[in-house]
Amino acid sequence: MRVLESGEAGQLADAFQDALSRRGPDGWRYHHDENVVLVHRRLAIIDLSDAGSQPMWNEDHTICVIVNGEIYNYRELGQWLRGHGHRFRSDSDSEVLVHLYEQGGIDDCCNRIQGMFAFALWDARTRELYLVRDRLGIKPLVISEHAGGVSFASTLPALLRDREVPRDVRDEALIALLKWGFVPTPWSAVRAARRIEPGTYVRVKDGRVRSERRWWTDKPGDEERGEAFVRQAIERAVASHLVSDVPVGVLLSAGIDSGIVAGLAASRGDAPDLEAWTVRHSGFIEDEFAGAAQASEFFGIPCHPIDVGGCLTEEMFDSIVGAMDEPLAVSSLVGLHALFRAIAQLRRVILTGDGGDELFAGYDWHSGMPMVPSWARGPSFMRVAPVLAPLAGLPGRAGTLGKVAARVRRDPALVYLDKLRITRDDVLARMGTAPLDDDPMERRASAAWTAYEQTETLDKMLAVDRATALVDEMLAKVDTAAMAHGIEARVPLLGDEVVSAAKCARPELKRRGDRGKIMLRAWYAEIGPPGLADRRKTGFNSPMASWFTGESGDFLHERVHAGLRLFGARGDGEDLSPSTRFALAVTGAWELAMTSCSPATPHSGSVQHDGSIFPASSSDVRAAAWLPRHLESGDA
């Protein structure tokens, strides 16, 4: 097992913090002893004093924590812990974690906290390290087990700064990127790394993962609740997400979700400096600026439009890909990066409306499952279905029969999942890619569908959404774009109480036919500007198809060709859909960015350590290395 000299530990810590400096621009500290190296970058939000810096220790300096995220119920927990004799040295939300662990252990700690978080908790008494991810996977956490021990980080590029982590690309992860537009958890794009599942903790001891436990699972609600209960949960969530020692902003579109968040935030007296930002795609049909401006005026919030037009430059594209935690083929990242780049000059905390569609059935595909005609369920058709299924990609009647044959024998969760894919299997096969025999996306979808087996079909579909695309696409893209510019993006509609309340609401309060988010729509009609509650959903998208035909076309085609070469595919990709070509372009650019991500090199000598000079000396096993902290918050 690997032994680190203190100089090498300092070099490793410096490499890690440098890789994540944009996520935490307000300084860094690290702890190093004979068992562990813990590094923390800070984005100061609450308790801006030095007392809020991390690593954060308990009273006798035997337990410490580094945290990426926010514990929203830390005030109530702090009061309860003080009643049990615990002494606090800061007003940070993070400090409740070490005292909760002291009080009841890791499971009790996880079950009591509400928020978005990934944290590493070190118990020097038992020499155990716990790596914990929040319930829905709002915050990222990647880990690698290798010959030198265990390394972990918030992002893959940071993890790869450790020279002990092998850098071989996971080919099947890049195939999944073409299939879905993202790499599904627990896979990482590098074979030696994996992402910790949402609602899971890992226990590390003596440089090895000793156990892994799912401390939270997404299960159906245990009792039926109405609209008032859901509204109250959302109101409390918005209030808790506004807690900050720096001004708060809000992302605003013309939609219902961000409108409700903005309206509730504006109605409170504890956010006097609230301002809104929105993306403007001048000249494109799906520009939402007019609706966002109407909402901001109605709520009395200043609104700043960030015009990204239809332009995508080579520099923009490569910069966006280079900032990715994992490769992510989502066109809306272009607008989000432009948005957060502008916001970073004025705000460090932003509320978003993400999560409303996955809780309250806002997507068009929630209208229903693909139908299987009664004649297709007979024994005769079932016998020939395996022969007909490969025809699914063809036009006309043959293709229709093929689609029906493919559905009739498949897991319904996978039939539903087809709505989320960007590239069909037959297209991937023509590109020469191998089939994914054990796709985590499909595995997690089937598990979610089964967990909701006794519920309505709509609730099953929403459970699949939360287990798949919500984690690896929606939340990943917002966290990636926001943190690239040193901004914390908070998601009130995914607050723990809101999630629980939404699962208890009847399906008819979520969707009726082609009309989604029924209860949110009715609420927004009451509190929002006239007409916007009935507006057609358009999404937070970018004009991707035009990029391949406009000024961006030349460099994007170069990136597409680079992506095709990675798979050994022939042709120029012109016959592929814009979504597939964009995924290929991301793949090509990502591979180039990864080759320029240099690992740390060992050195000896004195290094800066928690504000003091730490002399070079022998150390024992490095059990873990790095988790960034982008938030320090307080206890009133």
N, C-alpha and C positions, 0 to 999 in steps of 0.2 A: 504494500500500500504506500502511496506517495507521502514523502516527508518534505515539508516546506521550510526552507530557511526564511527568517523574518523578512529579509530583503526581497525574496521572491514573492512572499505574501503581499508585501507592499506594492510590488510591480503588478501583481495580479489584481489587487484591489484598485489600483490606479487605472488599469485597462478596463475593468468593469465599469467604473464610474464614468470614464470618458465615453464609453459606448452609449450610456444613458443620460448624458449631460443635458440633452434637450428636454427630457422628461422631468428633470429636477434641477433647475438652474440656480437654486439658492444655496449651493454648497453641498459638501458631502463629508461623511465620517465613516470609519470602519472599526470593527473589533477583530482582533486576532489573538487566539491563544493556541495551546497545543492541539486542540481538536477542531477548530472551526475558524473560518474567515467570513465575516458578515459585513457587507458594504451597503451603504444607504445614501441615495441622492434625495435632496429635499426640494419640494415646491411648497413654500410656506403659505398656508391658507388660514389656519386658526392657531392661536398661540404662536405668534410670530417671534417670540423670545427664544433665546438659546435653550431654555428649558424644554422646548418642544422638539429639539434635535434628537436624532436617533443614531445608533441603537438606544433603546429605552430600557432601563433596568428596574427591577423591584428593589425593595428596601435594603436587602442584604447582598445585592449584587450577584445573585445566583441564577436569575432568570432574565433574559432580555428578548426583545422583539424588534423586528423591522417590518414595516407595513407599507403596502401600496393600496390606498383606498380610504374609505371613510366608514367609521362606525357611527351610525345615525342615532342610536339610542344610548350613546356613551354617558350622557348626563344622568339618566335614570340609573344606569349601571354603576356609575361612580358614586352616587348617593347611597345605593345599596351596599357597595363595597366598603365605604367609609363606616357605615353602620356595623360592619363586621371587623372593624379595626384596621383596615388597610390605610396606609399613608401615601398620598400622592405628592409628587414633586413638580408637576406641570399641569397645564390646562389642556393637554392633548387628549384626543380621543384614543390614541394608540395605547396610552398607559393602562387603560382598563383591561387590556388583554393579558398583561403579565399578572395582574391581581386576580382576574377571573381564573386563570390557570392555577395560581396558588390556591384559590378557594375551592375549586371543584374539578380540576383536571382539564384535559384538552376537549373531551366530548361536551362537558357542561359549558365550557367557554364558547365553543362553536354554536351550540344550541341557543345560547342567550343573546348573542350579538345579532344586530340587524344592520345590513349595509352592503357595500360593495368593497371587496377586499381580497388581497392575496398577502399572506404574511408568513414569516419564518420566525418561530419561537424556539429559543435555545435554552435548555435546562442543563446548567453546568453541573448540577448535583448528580443527575443520571446519565449525563453525556448524550442526551437525546435531542434531536432537532425535529420539529414538526413543521411541515410545509402545508399550508391550508389555503384552499380556494373557496370563494363565496358560492352561494347556492346556485346562481344562474350562470356563473362564469363571466361576470361583468368585467372582472380584472384578470389579466393573463398571468400564467405561471408555467414555466417550462423547466424541465429537469433532465439531467443526463447522468447515468451511471457508467463509470469507466474505470480504467485500471488505477487511476489516482484517487478515486473516491466518488463523491457525488457533487455535481455542480448544479446550480439553479439560477434563474434570472426571470425578469419580467418579459424579456424578448430573446428571440433566437440570436440576433446579431451580438447581443451582449454575452450570451452563453458561449458563443464561438470565440470570444477573446481568451478563453482558457485553452491553452495549447494541448491539454489532455483530452479534449472533446474531439473525437474523430469527425471529419467534415464531409464524409460520403453522403451524397444526396440520396434521399429515399425516392426512387423512381415512381413507385406507386402513389406517392403523395402528389407528385406533379401531374400524374394521370388524373387523380381526383380533382386537382385544380382545374383541368380542362373539362372535367365532367360536371362539377358543381360551381366552379368559380372561386373556390377556397379549399384549403386543406382541412379535412375534418379532424376534430379532436378524437382520440389522443395523439394522432400522428403529428409529427413535425416534418418539415421539408428536409431535415437532416436525419439520417437513420439512427444516429446515436442519441437523439433527443426525443422526448415525448412531452406532451402537455398534460398537466394534471387535470383530471376531469372536474367539472363543476360540482360543488358540494362534497368535496373529497379532501382528506388529508393523508399525507405520507409521513411515516415515522422513520427517521434516519439515525443509525447508531454505528459508531466505529467505521464510518465511511461507506456504509451500505444501507440500502432501503430494507428495513426489517418488516414493515407491514404497511398496508394501504387500506383505508376505510372510507366508505361512502357515508358521510355523516348526515346528509340530507338527500332525499329523493323527491321527485315531482309526482305527487299522488293526487287523486281526485279530492275535491272538497268534502268535508265530513258532514256538512249540513247546508240546506238551501238558504240563500240570502238574497235580499232584494237590492234595488238600485240605491236606496239611501245608505245602506251599509257600505257599498262600493264607493260612493261619493265621499263618505267620511274618511275612508281609508286613503283615498287620493288626496284629500285636503291635508291630512296629517303628514303624508309623505312629502308633499310640496313644502310644507312648513319646515320639516326636518332637513330637507335638502337645501334650504336657504341659509342654514347656519354657516356663517363665514365671517372672518375678520377682514376680508377684502371684498370689494364690490362684486356682485353677481350679475351675470347676463343670461339671456335665454335665446336659443335657436328657434326661429319662428318661420313657419311656412304658411300656406293657406289652409292647412289641414286642421282636423279636429284635435288631435293629440297635443301638438305643440301649442295650439290655441288655448286649450284648457289649462295646461301648465302655465302659460304666460298670464292668462287671466287670473288664476288663483294667486300666482306670485305677486301680481300687480295690486291685488285687493288687500294684501297684507301690509301692515305698517312697518315691518321690519326689513323691507328691501327698498329703501327710498331712492337708491341709485340704479334701479333696475333698467336695463336697456336691452333691445333686441337686435339680432342680426339675421339676415336672410340672404340667400344666393339669388342672383338675377341672371338668367340666360336670355339676354337681349336678342329678339328676333326669332325665338323658338316658341312653339305652341305651348309647351308645358312649363313656361315661366310662371312661377307662383308669386312673383313680387306684388302684383296688385292685391291679391288676397291677404298676403302678409302685411302690407301697408294698411289695409282696411282694418285688420285685427289690432295692429299696434296703435292706430289712432283711436280706436274704440276703447282700448284699455288704458290709454294715456301713457304709452311707453315709447320713448324714442326708438326709431327703427333705422338701422344702417344697412342698405343694400350693397352687397359685394358683387359687382358685375364681372362674371367670368366669360360671358359671351359664348361663342362656340369654339374658342381657341384652345388648343393644347399644344404647347411647344415641347421640343425635345428635352430641354432643360427641366421643364415642369414634370414631365413624365418620369424621367430618370430619377429626379429628386423624390418624387412620391414613392416609387418602387424601392428606392434606397432606404426610405424611412419605415418600410413595412416590417412588422414583427414576424409575420409569415407571409409568403406570396398570396396576394388577394386580388382577384380580377373583378373589381367592382368600380364601375365608371363614376359613381357618385363621389369617390374619393377625390376626384379633381376639384369639384366644387367645395367639398369639405375642407381640403387643404387651403384653398383660397380664403375660405371663410375664417378658419382658425388662425391663419397667418395675420389677417386683419384684426381679429379680436384680441390677439396676444398683446397688442399695444395698449389695450385698455382693460382687459379682464383676465382673471386667472381661473374663474369658476363659471361654468355654463350649464344651464339646465336644458335638457332635450326632451322631446316627446317620444323617444324610442320605446318600444315595447307594447304600445297600445294595440297594434295589429295582432300581435301574437297572443294577447290576452282576451281581446274583444272581437276577434274575427273581422279584421279590416281588409284583408286581401281578396281579390276577385275569386281566387281558387277556393276560397272557403264556401262558395255557393253549393258545392256538393262534390261527391266522388264521381269519377268516370263510371258510367253505367255499363253493366253487363246484361245483355238481353236474356230473357228467360230461355230462348231456344239454345243459347250457348251453354247452358248449364246441363243439357242432356248428355247421356253417355256417348252418343255418336260423335258430337262435336268435341267432347273431352278427349276422345281417342285420337282425333286428327289435330288437336290444338298444338302439340309440339311441332308438327310439320308446318303449320300455318304461321306460327309466331314469328319466324324470321322475316316474314313479309311485311312486318309492321312499318318499315320505313318507306314502303313503296306508295305511289299515288293511287287514287281510285279505289275500286271495290276490294282489290287484293290487299291493299294497305289497311283498309278498314277491318277486313277479316283478320289480318295479322294482329292488329291492335287488340281486338276482342279476344283472340286466342291467347295473347300474351297476358292479358289481365285475368282471365278466368282461372288460371292456375297459380297466380302469384299471391304472395303475402299482401293484404290490402294496404299495409303501411308502405310497402314499396311502390305500389300503384299510385298512392297519393304522393310519394316522394318524387315521382317523375315530373311533377309540376315545378319542382325546384331546380331541376338540372338545366344546364346550358348547352350540353352536347350529348347527343344520343350515342348509345353503345355502338351502333353500326357505323357512325361517323368516326368514332375513336378507332374502331377496327380497321377502317380504310386508311387511317393515318399510321397504322402499324403498331399501335399500343396494345399491350397485353391486357386482358380483362382483369378487373379487380375482384379477386376471389373472396377477400375478407374486408369489404369496405366498411369502415367504422360508421360512416353516415347511415348506411342501411341497417347496421347492427343496432345503432342507437334509436333509429326510427322504429324498428320492430319492438324494441324494449319499451319505448314510450307508448306505443299503441296497445301493447299487452297490459301495461300498468293501468290504462284507462278502459280496459275491456268491457267493464260493466256500465260505461257511460254512453252518451249519444255520440254519433259519428263526428259531429263538430268538435266536441271536446277532445276526441282522439286526434283529430287533425291539428288542433292547437298545441296539444302535448308534443306532437312530432316537431312542430315549428320551434318550440322552445328548446327541444333537445338537440336541434341540428342547426338550421340557418341562423337562428337568433344568436347563438353563441359564436359561431365561427364566421359569420358574415356581418350581421347588423351591429352587434356590440364590438366586434373586432375592428371594423372600419372606423367607428367613432373614436374608440380608444386610441387606435393607431394615429389617426389624423390629429386629434386633440393633443395628445402627449408629445407629438413631434414638434409642437409649438409651445410646450410648457403650460397646457391648459387642462384642468380637470373637468371632464364632462360627466355630469350627474344625471341619472335616469329615474326621476320620481315615479313614473308609471310602472317601474319594475321594483319598487320598494317591497320589502317582504310582506307587509300587511296588505298591499294592493294585490300582489300575486295570490295570496290566500283568499282574499275577498272575491277576486274575479273567478277563481275556480269554483266558488260556491254559488255563483250566479247561474240562473237557468239559461240554456242555449238560446231561447227565444229573446232574451234580453241582449244577446250579442249579435245575432244575425237572423234575418228573415229573407229568404230568397237571395236576391242580388244586393240587398241592402245590409251593410255591415255596421258594427259598432253602435247598435241600436241605443243602448243606454247612454253612451258617451255623446252620441248625436243629439239626443233629446236634451241632455244637460247643456251642451254647447249652444243649443238654440235658446236656452234660457239666459245664459251668462255671456254669450258672445255676440258679435255683430250680426245683423240680419243677413240671412242668405248663406252664410259660409257653412253652416251645419249641413246643408244639403248639397254642397259642392262635390263634384266627382273627384275621387282620389286619383292623384297623378304621381305621387312619390317624389323623392328628393333625388332626381336623376340628372344625368348629363347627356348631351346629344352625341352619343357614341358613334352612331352610323356615319355622321357627317365627318368625323375625324379621319376616316379612311379615304374619303374622297376630297377633302380639303387640303390645306397647307400642311397638316399633320401627317398626311398619307405616306410620304417618303420614309420618314424615320420609323413610323409604326410598321410599315412593311418590312423594314430591316429587322426590327425586333421580332416580328412574326417569323421571318425566315430563321432567325437565331433559335427561336422556340422550336420550330419544325426540325432543325438539325439536332437538337437535343434528343428528339424521339426517333431520329433516323428516318423521318418521313420525307417523301418526295413531294414535288409540286410547290406552288407558291401560296397556297391557302386561299386563293381568290374565291373558291367555291364554298368556303365555310361561312357560317353566320358571323355577323359582327361581334357577337358575344364570345364565340370560340376564338376568333382572331385576336380579340383583345386579351383573352386569357393566354394565348400563345405569346403575344407581345410582352405581357407581364412576366411570363416564364423566362423568356430570353433575357430581358433586362434584369430580372432577379438573379439569375445565374451569374451574370456579369458582376452585379453588386456584391454577391457573396465571395467571389474570388478576390475582391479588394478588401475584405474584412480580415485584418491581420490579427493573429493571436498574440497574447502577451509573451514577452521573452523574459527569462529569469535574470535577475541581477542581485547583487549583494550590497549592503550598506545600510545607512539609516534612512528611514521613511517617516512621513508624518502619520501619526496614529492617535486619533481621538484628541487632537490638540497638543500632543506631546511627541518628543522624539522617541521612537521605538527602536532600540539598538538591534543590530543583526545578531541572531542566536538560533540555535536549533529548535525546531518545533516538531510536533508529531503529525498525526494524520489530518489532512484537510477534509473535513466532512461535508462542507458545503461552501459555495462561494457566490454570493450576491443575490439580493432581491432589492429592486429600487423602491424608494418611498417618494411618492409625489404629493403627499398631503400630511400636514400636521393640523390637528383640530383640537377644539378646546372644551373645557368643562366649566359651565357658568357657576 
